[in-house]
Amino acid sequence: MPPAALRAVPPFARLILPFCLMAACVEAFADTSVLLKPSERLSSASPAGRPSPGPTHVEAENITGHDQLELVAEGKVVMRNLREQLQADWVRYDQATDLAEARGNVVFTRAQDRLEGSALKLKLEARLGDMNDVRFQFFNEEGKRLRGEAKLLTFAGPDVYRMDEASYTTCPPGNQDWLLKVDELQLDYISSLGSARQVQVRFMDVPILYAPWMDFALDDKRKSGFLAPTYGASDARGLELFMPWYWNIAPQRDATIMPRMMSKRGLQLGGEFRYLEPGYSGELAGEWLPDDKAIKTSRSRILLRHRQQFDARWSGALEYEEVSDDRYFADLSSSLNQTSRVNLPQQASLAYSGDGWRASGLLQRYQTLQDPAAVVAEPYHRLPQINLIASRDRLWVDPASSNLGARFDLTSELVVFEHQSNNQVQGVRVHANPGLSFPLQTPFSVVTPRLGWYLTQYTLDETTLAFSDSMAAPVMGSFENTTRSLPMFSLDSSLFLEREMSFLGGNYTQTLEPRAYYVYIPYRDQRRIPVFDSSNRDLSLDQLFAENQYVGIDRINDANQLTLAMTTRFLDSATGAERLQMTLGQRLYFADQLVTLPGQPVRSSDTTELLALVSGQVNARLRLNAGIQYDTAEGVLSKANLGGSWTKGPGRLFNADYRYTKDSLDQIDLSFQWPLAPKWYGLGRINYSIRDARMVEGLGGFEYNAGCWSLRGVMQQTATTETTSTSAFFLQLELRGLTKLGPNPLDVLKRSITGYAQSSEIPE
């Protein structure tokens, strides 16, 4: 789904947030704090819509003046209204010139915000004047302190301000670990624009960032300009530096130009263009490395995504991605999400949604990135695929009746399969699967008989390929045009029972949910049917209660089987939260299952599959989940997923997972985040393949949180192919309330460590 709005990325907006807050507070002071009595001249001084501050009260050791001419207050002067307060040694207001003056220990407060200075002169209505030796302290929406000072604050008209020799930090008083300094700052709230000259960021009194001039937006609107640079290092790319430039083209369009310098590869140019309109949205991105120093050739990537909602019923989408070579992501990306990619989609779709039915069309092909050490099978292209699905409930029943009646559903498609290799069979598949079910429901049970039919026709090109002439041994032969017709009957029944119970001092509602599911599909010889898109289903409870054990429709299993399962849940009686869920299921075969994928053995009727699933929040700290699939006939474990997480609070957690699939997967995954010492956190992850005796991904790092700044360093190693891996190093300095400098490891940490929390967000 597209975002509701394009993200706002005003360049260096965080650099001037505290100054914007300060100017807003001073504006309020100028409007109200020294208005001693109403007059015709000043009655419209407050902007329209601003709540009235009420009457202003003046306290002082001595107050003198002439009515409607001048007022002078001396000695511990306090002027306050419902919103703010002004203190000074001396205050004078001249009604004729509309000039207010304050001298000596001038202090303005509003809620927790505080503004101090040695002297103030201000023409109230014209908003002209200045304040000397300004010191300020404000608190943002999160309650964090912002403090700083300026030599001179100048009021240059309504909602226009200038500050000279200003500085700012979020560190507590007495701590100057980091500081932002500017020679001159202009804030124009009429145009919502600001500018700064001679900007310098100092960390530990060492200059780390400098800009002679910059401009920025004073509101949430986006503005063109340079974004904060980022840098990094990896063994594949060397030292690298990003200098992105943001272009705010229009409210619903923007672009980012991203030059990237890599010491081992050269200069890469990248860019992204985004658009968002009421009926459509999308993005266009590209990268170009004109001459890779390492391999002496040009490299590139292009990405296009477009989503279109023509009206309430018609919609469409377009996605196209292509890279110049198979190792593009392995060499030029440090993200596991990128380096593990194999098939890049190139597709377009169109859909129409009717009342109770939906039709869609798809043109789809892929660019497959190959690793010579582990060549993968390229997927088939669909040129085109046309789908029609429909459903209708409560057939043959009075609309006023509580009877559910019958339900009709239809899934159908036409697909033209093509392949880049001439050695792969190609052709057309037409398929329809109508079904009619009759749900019968009581308050504690559901029984659903269902009748269905699988109708499939294959029209193939003339191709000679391997074909299994027997059930087991493949020989050379040919696939053939064929029509497959398979009736199906299923009966699904469930009970829902519950009771109240107490256990270990807690009160729970325990449910018992027995379920029985019978399926019958007769055998049809499908060995002469090619496998375009079928595969085995993954381990899950849905797998046990599926008509067909295969994903896709090139193989429809013959079935004469019964699945029995029992699920129990423990629900907290007070909150309704599910504390524990346990399921035990078994599939019983009454006949040999003869339909298989190529190379797989026939499933004997003696085979029984046992599935056990456990998951739950055992207590406030421990969460467990486990699933195993066990072949009782062979006495072997088919699949297993075991995992758990233990957390003592934000920043204190351990995760452990084990994943196993017979003959293909055997991995252990461990991750943690834990305090090592006051302000120091350690974090890491190891994803290790026991089967391949190699690390899929390794990550280790630290975070230091000093309150107003934090430092995080992360080293990551990622397997890019079956035999190679790449390493990357992230070092980021975060100046709280200002900006982040360096490559961002947060996305990597959040993806790699479940439950990860930034040290800056962890309560002290």
C-alpha positions, 0 to 999 in steps of 0.5 A, a space after each residue: 500500500 502506498 503511504 498516505 503522504 510523501 515523507 517530509 525530509 526538510 534538510 537540517 530541520 533538526 538544527 533549528 528546532 530549538 530556535 523555532 521554539 524560542 522565536 515562538 515563545 518570544 512572539 507570545 511575549 511580544 504580544 501580551 506580556 507588557 500590555 498593561 491596559 487595553 487601548 484602541 491601538 493595541 486591541 488587535 495586537 494578538 493574532 486572530 484565533 489566539 486565546 486571550 491571555 486575560 488581564 495583565 497584573 503588575 507588581 513592583 516596589 515602585 510604579 509611576 506613570 501618566 494614564 494613556 502616556 507612560 508607565 514605569 515600574 522599578 524594583 523586582 518587577 513582575 508582570 504576569 497573565 494566564 500564560 506567561 510571566 516577565 521579571 526585570 529590575 526596571 520596565 518602561 512602556 511609552 504609549 505614544 511610541 508603543 515602545 516597551 523597555 526592560 532592563 536588568 535581569 530580564 526573565 520571561 517564563 512560559 510553562 517550563 520554558 525560560 528566556 533570559 537577557 540583560 535588556 529588551 527594547 520592543 515596539 509591540 505592534 510593529 514587532 521591531 526591537 532587540 534583546 541582548 545577551 539571551 539565554 534560553 531553555 525549552 522543553 520539547 514534546 517528549 520533555 527533553 531539555 533544549 538550551 542555548 544562548 545568543 549575543 543578540 535577538 533582533 525582532 525584524 517585523 511581525 513573525 520575523 527574527 534574527 539571532 547573532 552569535 547563537 549556540 544550542 545543545 540538548 546536554 544538561 547544564 554544565 555539560 557541553 559534549 556537543 554544541 551547535 554554533 551559528 554566526 547568524 540565524 534568520 527565521 521568517 515565519 511568514 514565508 516559513 523559511 529560515 537561513 543560517 550562516 557559518 554553521 558549525 557542530 562541535 563534539 567534545 570541543 572538536 569541529 565535526 560538521 561545518 556549512 558556510 550557509 544553509 536554508 531550511 523550512 520552519 514547518 512540516 513542509 518539505 524543502 529542497 536542499 542537501 541532506 545529512 551525509 553518511 559514510 561507511 566501510 566494507 571489504 567489498 566497497 572500501 570506504 564510502 560516502 553518501 551526499 544526498 540532495 533532496 528536491 521538493 518538486 511539488 506537494 505530491 512529487 519529490 526526488 532525491 539525488 544520491 551520489 555515492 563515492 566508494 574507494 574500491 569501486 568509484 563514483 556511483 550516481 543514484 536517484 529516486 523520484 516519487 509521486 502520490 496522487 489520489 488515484 495513483 502513486 509510485 516511484 522510479 529509482 536508478 543507480 549507475 556506476 560508470 566504471 567499476 574499478 574492481 571489474 573494469 565495467 559499468 554497472 546499473 540498476 533500475 526500479 519502477 513501481 506504479 499503482 493505479 486505482 482507476 475507479 472503485 472497481 478497476 485497479 492496476 499495478 506495474 513493477 519492473 526491476 533489473 540489474 546489470 549483472 548477477 553479482 550487483 547486490 552481492 558487490 554493492 549492497 550490505 543489506 541481507 534483504 538485497 544480497 539474498 535476492 534471486 528473482 527480480 520481478 518484471 510484471 504488470 497487472 490489471 484487475 476488476 472487482 465486481 459484486 462477489 467476483 474478481 477478474 485479473 490479468 498478469 504479465 510476469 517475468 523475472 530476472 534471475 541472478 545466478 551464483 555459479 557455485 549454486 545454480 538455481 532453477 529459473 521460474 517460469 514466465 506468465 505471459 499472460 495469466 488471467 484469473 477469475 474468482 467468485 463466491 456467493 453465500 447463503 444460497 437457497 435460504 430465506 434471507 431472514 433465516 438464521 440458517 447459513 444455507 449453501 456457499 458457492 466458490 470458484 477459482 479459475 485461471 488461464 496461464 501461458 507459461 514460457 521459459 528462457 531455456 529451450 530445454 524446459 517444457 512450455 505451454 498453456 494451462 487452463 484450470 477451474 475449481 468450483 466448489 459447493 459447501 453446506 455449513 451447519 452451525 450450532 453455538 458449540 459446533 460446526 460441520 461443513 461438507 464440501 463438494 468440489 471439482 478440479 478441471 485442468 487442461 494442458 496444451 504443451 509445445 513440442 518438447 522432449 524432456 525427462 519423464 517418469 515411466 514408472 512411479 520411481 525411476 525417470 527415463 527419457 520421454 515426453 510430456 503430452 497434452 492432457 486433461 485432468 478431471 478430479 472430483 473432491 469431497 471433504 467433511 470438516 467438523 469442529 467442537 468448541 468447549 471451555 471451562 474456568 480453571 485456576 493454575 499456579 495462582 492464576 485464573 484462566 479460561 481453558 478451551 478444548 477444540 477437537 477437529 476432524 477433517 476427511 478428504 477424498 480425491 481419486 487417483 489420476 496419473 499426473 506423471 505426464 503433466 509438467 511442474 510449472 509452479 507446484 511445490 510442497 506446503 510449509 509446516 503449519 496447522 493449515 497444511 494439515 487441513 488443506 485439500 491439496 498438500 501441494 502449493 500450485 495446481 500441477 499436482 493434485 494429490 489423490 487423497 483418502 485421509 483423515 486428519 484429527 487434531 486437538 487444540 487447547 488454549 489458556 486465556 487470562 480470565 481478567 484480560 482475555 489475553 492468550 497465555 498458551 496454545 497447544 495443538 496436536 494433530 495427526 493425518 491418517 492415510 487409508 490408501 497409498 498416495 501415488 501422486 508425487 512431485 518428480 523425484 519424491 517417493 510414493 507415500 505409503 498408507 502406513 505413513 502417518 504424520 504427527 504435527 505438534 504446535 505450542 506457542 504462548 506468552 508463558 509469563 511477562 518475560 518468556 515467550 515460546 513457540 515450537 512446531 514439529 512434523 514427525 513421520 511415524 512410519 519412518 521414525 524420522 523428523 520431517 520439519 521442526 521450528 523451535 524458538 523462544 524469547 526472554 526479555 527483562 525489559 527494553 534493551 534486555 533480551 535474548 532470542 533463540 530459534 532452530 529451524 530444520 527441514 529434512 534434507 534441505 535446512 538445518 539452522 540455528 539463530 541466536 540474538 541478544 541485546 544486554 547492558 554491559 555497564 552503565 550506559 553501555 549495551 552489547 548486541 549481536 546475532 549469529 545465524 548459522 547453517 549446521 548443514 552447510 557448516 557456515 555462517 549465514 549472517 553474523 552481527 556484533 556491536 555496541 551502543 553507548 548512551 550519554 543522555 544527550 548523545 549516543 554512539 553505536 558501532 556494528 560489524 556485519 558479515 553476510 553470506 552473498 552466495 554459496 561460497 562468498 560473503 561480505 562484511 560491513 561496518 557501521 559507526 553512527 553518532 547521534 546528537 540528540 535533538 539535532 541529527 545523526 552522523 554516519 551510516 544508519 545501522 538501525 534497520 539492520 538491528 531491528 531486522 536482525 534482533 527481534 525486540 531491539 530497542 535504541 539505547 536512546 529510547 530505553 528508560 533510565 
